[in-house]
Amino acid sequence: MLNFKKIRLMTKLAVYEKKDGKEDIYLSKYYKADYVRLQVLKSIITATIGYGLIIALIVFYRMEYLIKNAVTLDYKLLGTYVLGFYIMTITVFGLGALILYSMKYDASRKKLSRYFRLLKRLEKVYNESSHDS
Amino acid sequence: MLQLLELRERIKNFYQRYDAYLLPVVKFIFAFIAFQAINKEIGYDERLKSLPIILGISLLSAFTPSAVMVLLAAVISVLHVYFISPILSVMIIVILMILYLLFARYTPKYGYVLLAVPILFLLKIPYIIPILLGLISTPVAMIPTSCGVIIYFLFQIIKSAITMQVNISIEDIIQLYTHVIDSLTGNRQMIMTVVIFSLIIMVTYFIRKMSFDYAFEISILAGGLTGILGFLISYLILNQSKQILSMILGTIVSIALVYIIHFFKLTLDYSGVEYAQFEDDVYYYYVKAVPKVTVTVPQVNVKHINVKSTERREFSDPDVDEAEDYGYDE
């Protein structure tokens, strides 16, 4: 015989697993520190590439000037500027990613706890039905 | 008014029931308009403009996630520009990559905004995006909106740059390049548009969050007014009074459209029919879960709900106590 209580629970679980749950369950495989660290690393790498592209655009824009003054340029100062802005950029993006992804992880944990509560109920229903038969 | 409300219920019902089929159709229409607009604006390559290709890619983007549609649109735009001037297409790729790597990748949910803003700019109603996003999301939406604005102005600049004489000599390339960068970084209208759109999102969002009657409706109006005032000031500063009329008309149309969307609440309490599959030791289950219609207008809805719940009771198991189940619906 069909157990409607069980079906209702399983439907709720299945719908969650299909939509929001997919990402939440994926996230639950990581510890918070590991997940956040990975995302911060990713953000720093993409920010580095983006920064490199911007520098490339600026260099190309100032090409004429750079070639003309190639000998007399103060490369030390130039390098300090590039490095300084780079450190500022990755600090901003790293910290931003740290906050953003910590919040995201906590939010997904909250949703996941509801999922586990439903799972526990399902287990109870299973045990009851096996008692009956 | 009653008829209108009844119509709303009917449309909502229809939407919830056939959501699985409606979504691809809507996406197909949106993709078709988007690709047509791209072709009309920068359609240099005749091969990409043929109808079978447009229909094909529109169909493809109808059944894939919205990110694919955005990517396809970017690829097609770059290909069109590549047909005329490879060097400009490289520049577009670099600037799009910077926008993606530094900003857009943090808001993957709003990828479609990047495409929608330029397209709606072409249709003269871009104001719909900041008002709508202020209404349904958080101020984070400022990031993709700003990226969308930058992309629109980038392509406007590219369009004007393409009309310049393009030779292969290095000097010409550098001249073309400096022209594009100069007009992108010195584009005061673009910067003002970014600021005003962000303001609209903030104003709409914070007024919607306040707790007084009709907060939603007032926030739509306030967002629209912010836009009109902001653009009025910016156009007067930039001496572009010709655009004022079309801006005001566009804002009014945008407000009306957002209000219609809000009235039907298609985006706000959106929940469609769910199909779920699972199994236990004895059975395979193929379940179709239909959400109960939320009650907003009692006169219209009473008969609905009664019909629904009696249907449900017939299938329920009388031995199971259901009362405790309902405590779990958040």
Interface residues (C-beta under 8 A of the other chain):
Chain A: L2 N3 F4 K5 K6 I7 R8 M10 T11 K12 L13 A14 V15 K18 K19 S43 T46 A47 I49 G50 L53 I54 A56 L57 F60 Y61 M63 E64 F93 G96 A97 L100 L118
Chain B: V94 I95 M97 I98 L101 L102 R105 Y106 I174 Y177 T178 I181 E274 A276 Q277 F278 D280 Y283 Y285 V287 A289 F315 S316 D317 V320 E322 D325 Y328
